Amino acid sequence: MDNDDIKEEIKRRVDIVSLVSRYVTLQRAGRRMRARCPFHEETQPSFYVDPGGGFYHCFGCGAGGDVFSFLMQIEGLTFPEAAERLADMVGLQWRSSPGAKKASRQRDTVRSVNEYADQFFQQTLHSAEGAATRKYLTERGVSGESVQEFNLGYAPDSWDALLRFLAGKGVSGEVADQCGLVKPRATGGYYDTFRHRVIFPIYEVNGRVIGFGGRTLDPDENAKYINSPETALFKKGRTVYGLNLARQAISDANQVLVVEGYTDVISVVQAGIGNVVACLGTATTADHLRLLSRYADEIVFVYDADAAGMQAALRNIEIFETAVADVKVAVLPAGQDPDEAVRSLGAEGFMGVIENRLSLVEYQLRMIFLAHEGQTGSDRAAAAREAAQVLTKVPDAVRRDEFLAAAADWWGQGNPARTEAMQRVLTEELRKVMPQRRYGPGRYGQARYTGQRDRQFISDAVSRSAEGHPAGCLKMEAAMLSAALQDQSFAGRMAERLELEDLVDERDRVIYALLIEHLQSAEIYAPQRVIDKLPEEGDVRDRGVELWMREVDCDSERKVLDSNIEKLQKYRAWRDWQEQSRQIAQAIDRGELSPDSPEYLEFKRRSAELGGPGSNGYHAYEADWGITN
């Protein structure tokens, strides 16, 4: 098979629902699946997947396509890279260009070497050499089941144990260095990155190992925890630990708990709470939040008030406030990390802490006011200044107004005069630090996307007005083409009466032309093949996917088909008449025509025949579309 044949075979074999479900949580919506879009920030789902056609489309941002374009967008791959990955999933061979092959080989090499290393670490833990580490894990409360579930391992107290193991697999020191598993010596050669450490393999959501974390067993070692350096696969700022195991529990709870460390995750899971992950390091990034927002509507960071992660979060409130999901913080008892808290409180007590979660802004405001509790006058002004600095980090004006009112209530503690005084001071402080904006309730647009999930929203998205044409006309045209793509008999009736020039959108004309060609030549009606043939230029293919994904009632459209075709034909006549009017007016201005010229008289006759301005002809219908004369 050549690549074109392989491409078609890949599309036939790869289940788009299974592919997309690796990255977002899909829910049934009629004959399609729906989720929040992974390509833009939204709070309501407008991203749809069609299992039968093998397409996806977001009616919010316009992203759409097939399994190839999805993997390219979600993973940032080129087409050859995506094709090779998909081919590998279904046991096919893709012929790539030399450059694409090299990049793909590099990733495949890192992936294979990581798998060797994962195997080595696990084998070592379960060997005689790992006996002390197994005892250590047991003493730390890590069960044998958890050791197996999280594939824990052990890096022996040796400078080159892994290096020698990899060499036996044909992996050079240079390649192992590229994978972050060894480091070069100043005097030449290499030594193991992980030595005398408990190993926590880090997996992609699809279950492939991409890196490692290591907890030292040497009490004199300063670096308690280390992670793999960044490689072709491992990006610390985009990866969370445990997501491959927690994904289903997160989806079921519609909530993800985020803790700081590997052992925190394991202990919480052992307590029976499965919707938990850990960010790698204390700095949570926008990419972390974007990833987690695909799986749940709420993200709860579980921190000790003095933990480094909490302090980092408070310094970066802006990132948390712009997340798609609702981000909260649950504060643990003083001095306890999640591992210690879940052991001392038990699962029920731990979830009680989660129940008292707050937004980061609310938490920081309360801490500020607690520090100034019982004070008045200048101290009240100092509290307001600190609080105003926090409020400026909230980009959504509506939320900012809500936080201001809540902050004043907390300060007032039931005393209306005290509450009103704080509200005035806070408002004045905000005016000082945000002088370019008129501060006050409801005067700002919401920053967060609030797309609708109903069919009207999808209909409006598909029928975005082309310049100079009424939305009603475009909606009707879109509905007709969508029905034609889903129903052969409808498409046949439409082809008998509707000409290409009757359509308004240039992209629709390209789609309709290919649809007619398919009707006339194909033995089996398979309109998805029409979509596959559409050109990428001019957004034609995107438009085709939109129309394919659009919900339409074919029976209802069939009842009004003849009437709608007539309306489009009248609108075409009106457009032609408008153009002729413009040309006649220009000719009269240039002195080329007079009121008794044959061309002008023919124009008047045609105007009357078509039902020109002021008549009950097609102009009356166009008025319903918002066209005025």
C-alpha positions in Angstrom: 0.0 0.0 0.0 1.1 3.6 -0.6 0.7 6.3 2.0 -2.7 7.3 0.7 -4.0 3.8 1.1 -2.4 3.5 4.5 -4.0 6.8 5.5 -7.4 5.5 4.7 -6.7 2.2 6.5 -5.6 4.1 9.6 -8.8 6.2 9.6 -10.8 3.0 9.3 -9.0 1.2 12.1 -8.4 4.0 14.6 -11.4 4.6 16.9 -11.6 8.3 17.2 -13.6 8.1 20.4 -10.9 5.9 22.0 -8.2 8.3 20.8 -9.9 11.5 22.0 -10.8 9.8 25.3 -7.1 9.6 26.2 -7.1 13.3 26.5 -10.6 14.5 27.5 -13.6 12.9 29.2 -16.3 12.3 26.6 -20.0 12.1 27.4 -22.8 10.8 25.2 -24.8 13.5 23.5 -27.3 11.9 21.1 -25.5 10.0 18.5 -22.3 11.9 19.2 -19.9 12.4 22.1 -19.3 15.8 23.8 -16.6 17.3 26.1 -15.0 20.6 27.0 -12.6 21.5 24.2 -9.0 20.7 24.8 -7.8 23.4 22.4 -9.3 26.5 24.1 -10.6 27.6 27.5 -14.4 27.1 28.0 -16.6 26.2 30.9 -19.4 24.5 28.9 -18.8 21.7 26.4 -18.9 22.7 22.7 -16.5 20.0 21.5 -18.1 17.1 19.6 -16.9 13.8 18.3 -18.8 11.8 15.7 -17.9 8.1 16.1 -19.5 7.1 12.8 -17.8 9.7 10.6 -14.5 9.7 12.4 -14.5 13.5 12.9 -14.4 16.0 15.7 -15.3 19.7 15.8 -15.5 22.4 18.4 -18.3 24.9 17.8 -16.6 27.3 20.1 -13.1 27.8 18.6 -13.6 26.0 15.2 -11.0 23.3 15.7 -11.9 20.2 13.9 -10.8 17.3 11.6 -10.1 13.6 11.8 -7.8 11.4 13.9 -4.7 12.8 12.2 -5.5 16.5 12.8 -6.5 15.7 16.4 -3.2 14.1 17.3 -1.3 16.8 15.5 -3.1 19.5 17.5 -3.1 17.8 20.9 0.5 16.6 20.8 2.0 19.4 18.6 3.1 16.9 16.0 3.7 17.2 12.2 1.5 15.2 9.9 4.2 12.5 9.3 4.8 12.2 13.1 1.1 11.8 13.8 0.7 9.4 10.9 3.5 7.2 12.2 2.1 7.3 15.7 -1.4 6.3 14.6 0.0 3.6 12.2 1.9 2.1 15.1 -1.3 2.0 17.2 -3.0 -0.3 14.6 -0.1 -2.3 13.4 0.6 -0.5 10.1 3.8 0.9 8.7 4.0 4.5 7.6 6.6 5.8 5.2 7.9 9.0 6.6 10.3 11.7 5.2 13.9 11.5 6.4 13.5 14.5 8.8 10.3 13.2 10.3 11.8 9.7 10.6 14.8 11.1 12.6 12.5 13.0 15.1 10.3 10.0 15.4 13.2 7.7 16.0 14.5 9.9 18.7 11.2 9.8 20.6 10.9 6.1 20.0 14.5 5.6 21.3 13.8 7.6 24.5 10.6 5.6 25.0 12.3 2.3 24.5 15.2 3.1 26.8 12.8 4.4 29.5 11.0 1.1 29.3 14.3 -0.7 29.8 15.1 1.5 32.8 11.6 1.0 34.2 12.1 -2.8 33.9 15.6 -2.5 35.6 14.4 -0.5 38.5 11.4 -2.8 39.2 13.5 -5.9 38.9 16.1 -4.5 41.3 13.5 -3.6 43.9 12.2 -7.2 43.9 15.7 -8.7 44.0 17.9 -9.5 47.0 19.5 -6.1 46.4 16.2 -4.4 47.0 15.3 -6.1 50.3 16.2 -3.1 52.5 14.2 -0.8 50.2 11.2 -3.0 50.3 11.4 -2.9 54.1 11.7 0.9 54.0 8.6 1.1 51.9 6.7 -1.2 54.3 7.8 0.9 57.2 6.6 4.0 55.4 3.2 2.4 55.0 3.4 1.7 51.3 1.6 -1.6 50.7 2.7 -4.3 48.4 -0.4 -3.6 46.2 0.7 0.0 45.8 4.2 -1.0 44.9 2.7 -3.1 42.1 0.0 -0.5 41.1 2.5 2.4 40.8 5.3 0.2 39.5 7.8 1.4 42.1 11.4 0.5 41.7 14.9 0.9 43.2 18.0 2.4 41.8 20.9 0.6 43.6 23.8 2.3 45.4 26.1 2.1 42.4 27.6 4.5 40.0 27.0 2.4 36.9 24.5 -0.4 37.5 21.9 1.1 35.1 24.5 2.1 32.7 25.8 -1.5 32.5 22.3 -2.9 32.2 21.5 -0.6 29.3 24.7 -1.4 27.6 23.6 -5.0 27.7 20.5 -3.9 25.8 22.6 -2.2 23.2 22.1 1.3 24.6 25.2 3.6 24.5 26.1 6.0 27.2 25.4 8.9 24.8 21.8 7.7 24.2 21.2 7.0 27.9 22.4 10.6 28.5 19.8 11.9 26.0 17.2 10.0 28.0 18.3 11.7 31.2 19.3 8.4 32.8 23.0 9.0 33.1 25.3 12.0 33.2 28.7 12.6 31.6 31.8 12.5 33.7 34.3 15.4 33.5 37.0 12.8 32.9 35.0 10.9 30.2 32.4 8.2 30.4 29.1 8.4 32.2 27.5 7.6 35.6 23.9 6.8 36.7 21.6 9.8 37.4 19.6 7.8 40.0 21.6 6.1 42.8 20.3 4.6 46.0 16.8 5.9 45.5 13.2 4.7 45.5 12.1 5.1 41.9 8.7 6.5 41.0 8.1 6.0 37.2 6.2 8.9 35.6 3.7 7.9 32.9 1.8 9.7 30.2 -2.0 9.4 30.5 -1.8 6.6 27.9 0.4 4.6 30.3 3.8 5.0 28.6 6.7 5.8 30.8 8.3 9.2 30.0 10.5 9.9 33.0 11.3 9.0 36.6 11.3 10.5 40.1 13.7 9.4 42.8 13.6 9.6 46.6 17.0 9.3 48.3 17.6 6.6 50.9 20.9 8.3 51.9 20.3 10.5 55.0 23.3 12.6 54.1 22.1 13.3 50.6 20.9 17.0 50.2 18.7 16.4 47.2 15.8 14.4 48.8 13.9 14.2 45.6 15.1 14.5 42.0 13.3 14.1 38.7 14.5 13.2 35.2 15.7 16.2 33.2 13.6 17.3 30.3 13.9 15.1 27.3 12.1 14.6 23.9 9.2 13.0 25.9 9.4 14.4 29.4 8.3 18.1 30.0 8.1 18.8 33.8 5.8 21.8 33.4 3.3 19.7 31.4 3.2 16.5 33.3 1.4 15.3 36.5 2.1 12.2 38.4 -0.6 9.5 38.7 -3.0 10.8 36.0 -2.8 7.5 34.1 -4.2 5.7 37.2 -6.5 8.5 38.4 -8.2 9.5 35.2 -11.4 7.5 35.6 -11.8 8.4 39.3 -11.3 12.1 38.4 -14.0 11.8 35.7 -16.4 10.0 38.1 -15.9 12.6 40.8 -15.7 15.6 38.4 -12.9 16.8 40.7 -9.2 16.3 40.9 -7.1 16.6 44.1 -3.6 17.9 43.6 -0.9 17.1 46.2 2.8 17.8 46.2 4.6 14.5 46.3 4.7 11.0 45.0 4.2 9.4 48.4 1.3 11.8 49.0 -0.5 10.4 46.0 0.2 6.8 47.0 -1.1 7.3 50.6 -4.2 9.1 49.5 -5.0 6.3 47.0 -4.4 3.7 49.6 -7.0 5.4 51.8 -9.5 4.8 49.0 -9.5 8.2 47.4 -8.5 7.7 43.8 -9.0 11.1 42.1 -5.5 12.4 43.2 -2.4 13.5 41.3 0.8 15.4 42.0 2.4 18.2 40.0 6.2 17.6 39.6 7.7 20.3 41.7 6.1 23.2 43.6 5.4 25.5 40.6 2.1 24.8 39.1 1.9 26.0 35.5 -0.9 27.0 33.1 -0.2 23.8 31.2 -0.8 21.7 34.3 -4.1 23.5 34.9 -5.1 23.2 31.2 -4.3 19.4 31.3 -6.3 18.8 34.5 -9.2 20.9 33.3 -9.8 18.4 30.5 -10.9 15.8 33.1 -12.8 17.7 35.8 -14.7 20.9 36.5 -12.9 21.4 39.8 -9.3 21.3 40.8 -8.5 21.3 44.5 -4.9 21.8 45.7 -4.3 20.1 49.1 -1.6 21.9 51.0 -0.2 22.5 54.4 -0.5 26.3 54.9 3.3 26.6 55.1 4.2 24.3 52.3 6.3 25.5 49.4 3.5 24.6 47.0 1.0 26.9 48.8 3.4 29.8 48.8 4.1 29.3 45.1 0.4 29.2 44.4 -0.3 32.4 46.3 2.4 34.1 44.3 0.7 33.0 41.0 -3.0 33.6 41.7 -3.4 35.0 38.1 -2.6 31.6 36.6 -5.1 29.8 38.8 -7.9 32.4 38.2 -7.7 32.1 34.4 -8.0 28.3 34.5 -10.9 26.7 32.8 -11.8 24.6 35.9 -12.8 26.1 39.2 -9.5 26.1 41.3 -9.7 25.7 45.1 -7.3 25.1 47.9 -7.9 22.8 50.9 -5.7 23.6 53.9 -4.4 20.7 56.0 -3.7 20.8 59.7 -0.6 22.7 60.6 2.6 20.8 60.0 1.0 17.9 58.1 1.5 17.0 54.5 -1.2 15.0 52.7 0.6 11.7 53.5 0.6 12.5 57.2 -2.9 14.0 57.2 -4.6 11.0 55.5 -2.9 8.6 57.9 -3.9 10.6 61.0 -7.4 11.8 59.9 -8.4 8.8 57.9 -10.3 9.0 54.6 -13.4 10.6 56.1 -11.4 13.2 58.0 -9.3 13.9 55.0 -12.4 14.5 52.8 -13.7 16.7 55.6 -10.7 19.0 54.9 -11.6 18.9 51.2 -15.2 20.0 52.0 -13.8 23.2 53.5 -12.0 24.2 50.4 -11.7 27.8 49.4 -10.6 29.7 46.3 -7.0 30.9 46.5 -8.2 34.5 46.5 -10.6 33.9 49.3 -8.0 32.1 51.3 -5.4 34.8 50.9 -7.9 37.6 51.8 -8.9 35.8 54.9 -5.3 35.4 55.9 -4.7 39.1 55.4 -7.8 40.0 57.5 -6.9 37.5 60.2 -3.5 39.2 60.6 -5.2 42.6 61.1 -8.1 41.3 63.1 -9.5 43.7 65.7 -7.7 46.7 64.2 -9.2 50.0 62.9 -8.0 53.2 61.4 -4.6 53.1 59.7 -4.5 49.3 60.3 -7.8 48.9 58.4 -6.2 50.9 55.5 -3.2 48.7 55.6 -5.4 45.6 55.4 -7.3 47.1 52.5 -4.1 47.9 50.6 -2.9 44.3 50.9 -6.3 43.0 50.0 -6.5 45.3 46.9 -3.2 43.9 45.7 -4.8 40.4 45.8 -8.0 41.6 44.0 -6.0 43.0 41.1 -4.9 39.5 40.3 -8.5 38.5 39.5 -9.0 39.2 35.8 -12.8 38.4 35.9 -14.5 41.7 37.0 -17.6 39.9 38.2 -15.6 37.6 40.5 -13.5 40.6 41.6 -16.7 42.4 42.7 -17.9 39.3 44.5 -14.6 38.9 46.4 -14.6 42.6 47.3 -18.1 42.3 48.8 -17.2 39.1 50.6 -13.9 40.6 52.0 -15.9 43.6 53.4 -18.3 41.1 55.1 -15.4 39.1 56.6 -13.9 42.3 58.0 -17.3 43.6 59.2 -18.1 40.4 61.2 -21.8 41.3 61.3 -21.3 45.0 61.9 -22.9 46.9 59.0 -20.9 50.1 59.6 -17.6 48.2 59.8 -18.5 46.3 56.6 -19.4 49.5 54.7 -16.3 51.2 55.8 -14.1 48.4 54.5 -16.0 48.3 51.2 -15.3 52.1 50.7 -11.6 51.7 51.6 -11.2 48.7 49.3 -12.9 50.4 46.4 -10.7 53.4 46.8 -7.5 51.3 47.0 -8.6 49.5 43.8 -9.1 52.8 42.1 -5.5 53.7 43.0 -3.9 50.5 41.7 -6.3 50.2 38.7 -6.7 53.8 37.5 -7.3 52.9 33.9 -10.6 51.1 34.9 -13.8 52.4 36.4 -14.2 50.1 39.3 -17.6 49.0 40.2 -20.0 46.0 40.0 -20.9 44.8 36.6 -18.7 47.1 34.6 -16.4 44.6 33.1 -16.9 41.8 30.7 -16.4 38.3 32.0 -13.0 36.8 31.1 -14.1 33.2 31.1 -15.7 31.6 28.1 -19.4 30.9 28.7 -20.5 29.1 25.6 -23.9 27.5 25.4 -24.3 23.8 25.0 -27.6 23.7 23.2 -28.3 23.1 19.5 -29.0 26.8 18.9 -25.4 27.6 19.8 -24.1 25.0 17.3 -26.5 26.3 14.7 -25.3 29.8 15.2 -21.6 28.7 15.1 -22.1 26.9 11.8 -24.0 29.7 10.2 -21.6 32.5 11.1 -22.6 35.3 8.7 -20.5 35.7 5.6 -19.9 39.4 4.8 -22.9 41.0 3.2 -25.3 38.1 3.7 -28.0 37.6 6.3 -27.6 35.1 9.0 -31.0 33.5 8.3 -30.0 32.7 4.8 -26.8 31.1 5.9 -28.6 29.1 8.6 -31.0 27.7 6.0 -28.1 26.9 3.6 -26.2 25.2 6.4 -29.2 23.1 7.5 -29.8 21.9 3.9 -26.2 20.9 3.3 -26.0 19.1 6.7 -29.1 17.1 5.9 -27.7 16.3 2.5 -24.5 14.9 4.1 -26.6 12.7 6.3 -29.4 11.5 4.0 -28.9 10.2 0.4 -32.5 10.8 -0.7 -32.4 14.3 0.6 -29.2 15.0 -1.2 -30.7 13.5 -4.4 -33.8 15.8 -4.3 -31.6 18.8 -3.5 -29.3 18.0 -6.5 -32.2 17.9 -8.9 -33.2 21.5 -8.2 -30.4 23.5 -6.6 -27.6 24.9 -8.7 -24.1 25.7 -7.3 -24.7 29.5 -7.9 -27.8 29.4 -5.7 -25.6 28.9 -2.6 -24.2 31.9 -0.8 -21.0 30.7 0.9 -18.2 29.9 -1.5 -17.1 27.0 0.7 -20.5 25.5 0.5 -20.3 25.6 -3.3 -17.1 23.5 -3.2 -18.7 21.0 -0.8 -21.9 20.8 -2.8 -20.0 20.2 -6.1 -18.1 17.3 -4.6 -21.3 16.0 -3.0 -23.1 16.0 -6.4 -20.1 14.2 -8.0 -20.2 11.6 -5.2 -23.9 11.1 -5.8 -23.4 10.5 -9.5 -20.3 8.2 -9.2 -20.3 6.3 -5.9 -22.0 2.9 -5.6 -22.5 3.4 -1.9 -23.4 6.7 -0.4 -20.5 7.6 2.0 -20.5 11.4 2.4 -17.5 11.2 4.9 -15.5 10.5 1.8 -16.6 13.9 0.4 -15.2 15.5 3.6 -12.0 13.6 3.1 -11.6 15.1 -0.4 -12.2 18.7 0.6 -9.2 21.0 0.2 -7.6 22.5 3.3 -7.3 25.9 1.6 -9.9 28.6 2.4 -11.2 26.6 5.4 -13.3 24.5 3.1 -12.5 21.3 4.9 -13.2 22.9 8.3 -16.6 24.0 6.9 -17.3 20.5 5.7 -16.6 19.0 9.2 -18.8 21.7 10.7 -21.7 20.8 8.5 -21.1 17.1 9.1 -21.1 17.5 12.9 -24.2 19.8 12.9 -27.3 18.4 14.5 -30.1 18.5 12.0 -33.6 16.9 11.7 -33.7 15.5 8.2 -37.4 14.8 8.2 -38.2 18.5 9.1 -35.7 19.7 6.5 -37.3 17.5 3.9 -40.7 19.1 4.4 -39.3 22.6 3.7 -36.7 21.6 1.1 -38.6 22.8 -2.0 -39.6 26.1 -0.2 -36.0 26.7 1.0 -34.6 26.1 -2.5 -37.0 28.6 -3.9 -35.9 31.1 -1.2 -32.3 30.6 -2.1 -33.0 31.1 -5.8 -35.0 34.3 -5.0 -32.1 35.5 -3.0 -29.7 34.8 -5.8 -32.0 36.7 -8.1 -32.0 39.6 -5.6 -28.2 39.6 -5.5 -28.0 39.6 -9.3 -30.6 42.5 -9.4 -28.5 44.4 -6.8 -25.4 44.0 -8.9 -27.3 45.1 -12.0 -28.7 48.1 -10.2 -25.2 49.2 -9.3 -24.0 48.8 -12.8 -27.0 50.7 -14.3 -26.5 53.6 -11.8 -22.8 53.8 -12.7 -23.6 53.8 -16.4 -26.2 56.6 -15.9 -23.7 58.7 -13.9 -21.2 58.3 -16.7 -23.8 59.5 -19.2 -23.7 56.1 -21.0 -27.5 55.4 -20.3 -30.6 57.5 -20.3 -34.1 56.7 -18.9 -35.2 55.7 -22.4 -32.2 53.6 -23.2 -33.2 49.9 -24.1 -30.8 48.6 -21.4 -32.5 50.7 -18.7 -36.0 49.8 -19.9 -35.0 46.1 -19.8 -33.8 46.6 -16.2 -37.1 48.2 -15.2 -39.0 45.3 -16.8 -36.9 42.8 -15.0 -37.3 44.6 -11.7 -41.0 44.5 -12.0 -40.9 40.8 -13.0 -38.8 39.8 -10.1 -40.9 41.8 -7.7 -38.7 44.8 -7.0 -38.6 47.2 -4.1 -41.9 47.7 -2.3 -43.6 44.7 -3.9 -44.7 41.4 -2.3 -42.1 39.4 -4.2 -38.7 38.1 -3.1 -38.0 41.5 -1.4 -40.7 40.8 1.2 -39.0 37.5 2.1 -35.5 39.2 2.3 -36.9 41.6 4.8 -37.3 38.6 7.1 -33.5 38.2 6.8 -32.9 41.8 7.8 -32.3 43.2 4.3 -33.6 46.7 3.8 -33.9 48.6 0.6 
